[in-house]
Amino acid sequence: MIFNSIIPLPFYTPLFYNALLLIIVFAFLKLQTKGYVIHNNSKKETASFILLIAITLYMGLRPISFAFGDMGIYAKYFREFANGAEITNTKDYLWRLFMKFCSSIMSAQYFFLLCAILYVVPLYSAAKKWFGTDRYFIFLMLIASFSFWAYGTNGIRNGIATSFVIYGLSLTKNKYLKYGVFLIAYLIHGSVIIPIAAYVLTLYHHNTRHYLIGWLLAIPLSIALGGFWESLFASVGFGGDRLTYLTDDRFAEQFSKVGFRWDFLLYSAAAVYAGYYFIFKKNFNDKLYHQLFNIYVTANAFWILVIRSGFSNRFAYLSWFLMAVIIFYPFFKQRFFLKQQKVLAYTVLIYYGFTYYMTL
């Protein structure tokens, strides 16, 4: 493949982040000098489509290597299926069936390209449904998110499942299609039962203030009770064998830093504060946004309770995948500031600045 031969493997990921930095800086400068961003602009439609194609091809045609973490394991299973292995594990059966089918009709490289398509296109489609011609900036922010690259190249199955959840949340007119998409997401990676359950909760309870209080209470409860929550959720079998991550020290050793992650908590709190600010301080009365925010704080509160577990970031991602939407959604629905495009410009810069700092 063209990228494999041109770009040395050690530079593959840094090139992504540095190229994205240039795009972010350009967007920052455009927002500083041009008119208010919600004005229709056909150039933004073209730019969003080019971004979609470029990101999908670059991610999907990356070299097959353990340098991208779990990608090497996926490749191993793919080769085994291609050589005639049968499905022996029924966990996340749809994913295994999908991999088995693909191994019979395509190479591993095209399989990973297809995975990238399934990861990126639902995000683009959801942004289009929510924001129309302004989808470029939301789509760009989804790509600029801290975990975007990692869950497209390492935690591939989890990334695809959460992208399907986002797409399902964007389907506001056909609830049966929405539930079908949620079911597909769950059968790809069962961990998304957490944001899906949070969505179901929001259908019956709408008070955002209560969700905020619950999120705040999760912090002292996690601090005070230590590993109680990990043991509790693991003992009742919530999430199946994935909750082995919660209590098995072997997994803690594989994670760079365990314990109460104040750094990740502060990162999560940025979206919580953004939602609080727009909803309570600016009286942003958008029913969908309230629901998305309630889903975010519910899923994030679950992570806070199990924050000491090995691979804590994988549980955090079950809320983080919504972070860009929570922070940037209001900017494209209502005017809050006299110079809103400048406020948006600095928010974009700070948001990606954290991603760039943490990854490079």
Residue pairs with C-beta under 8 A, 6 or more apart in sequence:
1 61
1 109
2 61
3 12
3 57
3 58
3 61
3 62
3 63
4 61
4 62
4 63
7 15
9 63
9 65
9 67
10 67
12 62
12 63
12 67
13 68
13 149
13 153
13 359
14 360
16 58
16 59
16 149
17 149
17 355
17 356
17 359
17 360
18 360
20 143
20 144
20 352
21 352
21 356
23 51
23 140
24 140
24 144
24 348
24 349
24 352
25 349
27 137
27 140
27 345
27 348
28 345
28 346
28 348
28 349
31 37
31 341
31 342
31 344
31 345
31 348
32 341
32 342
32 345
34 341
35 341
36 335
36 340
36 341
37 134
37 137
37 331
37 332
37 340
37 341
37 344
38 134
38 332
40 133
41 133
42 133
44 133
44 134
44 135
44 136
44 137
45 133
45 135
45 136
47 136
48 124
48 127
48 128
48 135
48 136
48 139
48 140
51 136
51 139
51 140
51 143
52 120
52 121
52 124
52 139
55 120
55 143
56 113
56 116
56 117
56 120
56 121
57 113
57 116
59 116
59 119
59 120
59 149
59 152
59 153
60 112
60 113
60 114
60 115
60 116
60 117
61 109
61 112
61 113
62 68
62 71
62 112
62 153
64 71
64 72
64 75
64 108
64 109
64 112
65 71
65 72
66 72
68 153
68 154
69 150
69 153
69 154
69 155
70 154
70 155
70 156
71 112
71 153
71 154
71 156
74 99
74 112
74 156
74 157
75 108
75 112
77 99
78 99
78 102
78 103
78 108
78 111
79 103
79 108
81 99
81 100
81 103
81 104
82 103
82 104
82 108
87 93
87 96
87 97
87 100
89 96
90 96
91 190
91 240
91 241
92 157
92 187
92 188
92 189
92 190
93 187
94 184
94 187
94 188
95 157
95 187
95 188
95 189
98 188
99 111
102 110
102 111
102 114
103 111
106 114
112 156
115 156
115 160
116 152
118 160
118 163
118 164
119 151
119 152
119 156
119 159
119 160
119 163
120 152
120 163
122 163
122 164
122 166
122 167
123 139
123 142
123 143
123 163
123 166
123 167
124 135
124 139
125 167
125 170
126 166
126 167
126 169
126 170
127 135
127 138
127 139
127 142
128 135
129 170
129 171
129 172
130 138
130 170
130 288
130 325
130 329
131 137
131 138
131 332
134 332
137 328
137 331
137 332
137 344
137 348
138 324
138 325
138 328
138 329
138 332
140 348
141 324
141 327
141 328
141 348
141 351
142 148
142 324
142 325
144 324
144 348
144 351
144 352
144 355
145 320
145 321
145 323
145 324
145 351
145 355
146 267
146 320
146 323
146 354
146 355
146 358
146 359
147 313
147 317
147 320
147 321
149 359
151 158
151 159
151 162
151 317
151 321
152 159
155 314
155 317
157 188
157 189
158 189
158 191
158 192
158 314
158 317
160 188
160 189
161 185
161 186
161 188
161 189
161 191
161 192
162 185
162 189
162 192
162 195
162 317
162 318
162 321
163 321
164 181
164 182
164 184
164 185
164 188
164 192
165 181
165 182
165 185
165 192
165 195
165 196
165 321
166 321
166 322
166 325
167 181
168 178
168 179
168 181
168 182
168 185
169 178
169 199
169 292
169 295
171 177
171 178
171 181
172 178
172 288
182 192
182 196
182 199
185 192
185 196
186 192
186 193
186 196
190 239
190 240
190 242
191 239
191 242
191 314
191 315
191 318
192 318
193 239
194 239
194 299
194 302
194 315
194 318
195 295
195 299
195 318
195 319
195 321
195 322
198 294
198 295
198 298
198 299
199 291
199 295
201 294
201 298
202 291
202 294
202 295
202 298
206 290
206 291
206 294
208 275
208 279
208 290
208 293
208 294
209 280
211 293
211 294
211 297
211 298
212 272
212 276
212 297
214 297
214 298
214 301
215 272
215 297
215 298
215 300
215 301
215 304
218 301
218 302
218 304
218 305
219 265
219 304
221 229
221 305
222 229
222 260
222 304
222 305
222 307
222 308
223 260
226 308
227 247
227 308
229 305
229 306
230 243
230 246
230 247
230 306
230 308
230 309
231 246
231 247
233 239
233 243
233 246
233 305
233 306
234 243
234 244
234 246
234 247
237 243
244 251
245 251
245 309
245 310
245 311
245 314
245 315
246 306
246 309
246 310
247 309
248 310
249 310
250 310
251 309
251 310
251 311
252 258
252 309
252 310
253 310
254 310
254 311
255 310
255 311
255 312
255 313
258 308
258 309
258 310
258 312
259 308
260 307
260 308
261 307
261 312
261 316
264 307
264 312
264 313
264 316
265 304
265 307
267 320
267 354
268 300
268 303
268 304
268 316
268 319
268 320
268 323
270 323
270 327
271 296
271 300
271 322
271 323
271 326
271 327
272 296
272 297
272 300
274 326
274 327
275 289
275 293
275 296
275 297
275 326
278 284
278 289
278 330
278 336
279 289
279 290
279 293
282 330
282 334
282 336
284 330
284 333
284 334
284 336
286 329
286 330
286 333
286 334
289 329
289 330
289 333
292 322
292 325
292 326
292 329
293 326
295 322
296 319
296 322
296 323
296 326
297 319
299 318
299 319
299 322
300 316
300 319
300 320
302 315
302 318
302 319
303 312
303 315
303 316
303 318
303 319
306 312
306 315
309 315
324 351
327 347
327 351
328 344
328 347
328 348
328 351
330 336
331 340
331 343
331 344
331 347
336 343
337 343
